[in-house]
Amino acid sequence: MSPKPERPTLSPPKPRPHGAPLALAGIRVADFSHFIAGPLCSMILADLGAEVIKIEKADGGDDFRRIRPPVTEQEGAPYLWANRNKKSIALDLTQPEARRIARAIIDRSDVVLENFSTGVMAKFGLDYETVAAANPRLVYASVSAYGRDGPLRDRLGFDPITQAESGFMSMNGEPDRVALRAGPSIMDMSTAMMTTNAVLAALFARERLGCGQFIESALFDTAVTMVGFHAMNYLVSGDEPTRFGNNSRDTVPTAALETADGPIFVACANDRTWQRMAVRVLERPDLAEHPDYAKTRERTRNRDTLMAIVQDVLKTRPRAYWLARMREAGVPAGAINSIAEAFGSAEMRARGLVHAIPHPAVGTVPNIALPFRLHGTPLADPVAAPGFSQNAAEILRDVLGWDAAATEEAMKSGAVVSPGT
């Protein structure tokens, strides 16, 4: 077994060009969300230049702070991953003064984002119908598991549950085993991206129409979308997709394959690619010409026999050898990396996705960049996720115009949590 790769040494990110504009400069987001779907959405908005005020509960803040592994007493690595470029203020919304502060922040914001259980924001007088009357240009994004109306509005739900219920999970895994969930929280993350798209569309519409709007996004709805074209295939044909594990039901060879020293994934999505693989990579022109394998339909019909032949050839040499040949021949393929291998790979270094950024308590922390680049309005320079209520005094002063005495009084009363508490 190969030794486990060491964690890469991380360098600071390349700073954005001096004076370059930010896409969402001047936009303020009042972010009441927690865990993944909401905070990842607001982080994308913050990276685009919005001022994001993370409004946390007084009892410990966002519970995602405490998901392991810990980085500080207040912050775990998952929290840092989803909350950069934000400011934090913690409010005890059971107190009228805290609700007044929250409402004042909303009145001065362009976007509200929340993912509480249905009815929580209304209980505090912070629901869309209440706050939009004073701020009709407000874009209000509400994230839930099953939507804010209908018979499921009060039902709790989580990422793997919606993977299961949407049919998404039924397609993952080996055909003779129970269905498998995707390991990462793919529905939370996809919902975050969908919600970001909706917020940006609503902000654009506001420029044309002069008013904001209420936005809903639901994990279940996102999960249905993530079933992809397989859902349309079923609706058209009535045939349910079956699990094919690491194979493809439509193209051969598209699969995970073993080499002499580790697995790779190969995708021959059409006959042209298969011809290149058979002739230039495997050096088996007989396979390219054989009537059982020359065309997609025949390769699919004779999948097991062909895959056994391909597998025997690939096992004769290490994966670096085969991957180099496949790249030269124009056959899409890649190593099936562990996380450690992926983050130490040439691809990761070439794309410049991972850096070290300053952190006030531990010196530096890793940072993973967003997967897109804006050349005219580059993303904001990354700033580590805020400590618990770290920016409370700054927010009260700069957003609400409070003086030091009023701020101190609010913190003494417990309506606002003092930084470092």
Buried (B, 14 or more C-beta within 10 A) or exposed (E): EEEEBEEBEBEEBEEBEEEEEBBBEEBBBBBBBBBBBBBBBBBBBBBBBBBBBBBBBBEBBBEBBBBEEEBBEBBBEBBBBBBBBBBBBBBBBEBEBBBBBBBBBBEBBBBBBBBBEBEBBEEBBBBBEBBBEEBEBBBBBBBBBBBBEEEBBEBEBBBBBBBBBBBBBBBBBEEEEEBBBBEEBBBBBBBBBBBBBBBBEBBEBBEEEEEBBBBBBBBBBBBBBBBEEBBEBBEEEEEEBEBBBEBBBEBBBBBEBBBEEBBBBBBBEEBEBBBBBBBBBBEBEEBBEBEEBBEBEBBBBBBEEBBEBBBEBBEEEEBBBBBEBBEEBEBBBBBBBEEEBBBBBEEBEEEEBBBBBEBEEEEEBBBEBEEEEBEEBBBBBBBBBBBBBBBBBBBBBEBBEBEEEEBBEBBEEBBBBBBEB
